[in-house]
Amino acid sequence: MRPHRIKCAGRPSTKSAEHDERKVRDMPRQVDHAGRRRLIAEAVCLLADERGLEGVTLRDVAARAQVSMGAVQRCFRTKEEMLVFALGHVGARIGERVRARLNESPAQSARTELGHAAAEVSLLREEHRAEARVWLAFVAQAAVSEALAGTLRANYAQLQEAFTALAAEALGGAGPVASLDAAREARTLLALADGLTAQVLIGHLTPDEAQDVLHAHLARLWE
């Protein structure tokens, strides 16, 4: 009596393996759209740093991000939409850095925290010089683009809210008068910090001189 030939169920035939491989190869690839949008935003920032926003084209952005023109257009319907997202990306990065700086030492006073926050927003350090150029390029373009201007206003409003909370705690007052003072001082400090970015970038002030201006203003605030 011949023994029955036993097939190994766990070992597919060559034809079956090739079929499965083709199925995997033909499956649509999952695209990380959020990651791709961030990648494109970084490419916009690199180009803006090199040549200003007027020199940013969809073709150059695609080349810098190493994606196709079609990929850029699938993420953003227009150049303006792409620029608005890139500006939001830069603003979010600055905001995250401010929060990280404040979280470094939870025991520090509100006065110290306010000074650190203002210094971060000023973009005075050498490693933030490229970011300062990009930020001011967006500010200049916002003068003729309501979409960019709206994004900037929202970003400034968030920063002013954070500055106001720190100023209120630092001033140590309560009631409507103290709240008004905190809001006013926060608005003044934010405008000063933002203005110092341009002063340093064009070479009117050195970073150290700008820091001195910031420290002098804060010192008078607590007198």
Secondary structure, DSSP 4 states (H G I P E B T S, - for coil): -PPPPPP-TTS--HHHHHHHHHHHHHSPPPP-HHHHHHHHHHHHHHHHHHH-GGG--HHHHHHHHTS-HHHHHHH-SSHHHHHHHHHHHHHHHHHHHHHHHHHS-TTS-HHHHHHHHHHHHHT-SGGGHHHHHHHHHHHHHHTT-HHHHHHHHHHHHHHHHHHHHHHHHHHT--SHHHHHHHHHHHHHHHHHHHHHHHHHHTTSS-HHHHHHHHHHHHHHHT-
